[in-house]
């Protein structure tokens, strides 16, 4: 949350993840409505929690690594952020369990989890 606030203060316009953004952090971006963008990167969370078993990471291991803890704020923060600034799909791709050319999944996840 501190990092998000620092990004806004220093003029960073695209902010990825913002996993644990609080109300103050989400309220910070001001100016033209297209000045700040948030890309929550929910695809990697879905991949780690639900699709990583073939690569040796069980759902329980992903939970123990903190991916489930990160999930609820990322699901809620984009919904809250929509009223404040623009929210973009996109995130961490290029891993065996979350390969390039699967980026279109973000659109499905945004509809399913963000609304």
MOZILIN-V450957 format. One record per helix or strand. SS is the DSSP state (@ for helix, = for strand). FROM is the first residue (numbers start at 0). TO is the last residue. If there is no record, write none. Layout:
BEGIN
ss=SS from=FROM to=TO
ss=SS from=FROM to=TO
END
This chain:
BEGIN
ss=@ from=1 to=8
ss== from=13 to=15
ss=@ from=22 to=27
ss== from=36 to=38
ss=@ from=41 to=49
ss=@ from=52 to=54
ss=@ from=58 to=63
ss=@ from=66 to=81
ss== from=85 to=86
ss== from=94 to=94
ss== from=97 to=97
ss=@ from=104 to=113
END
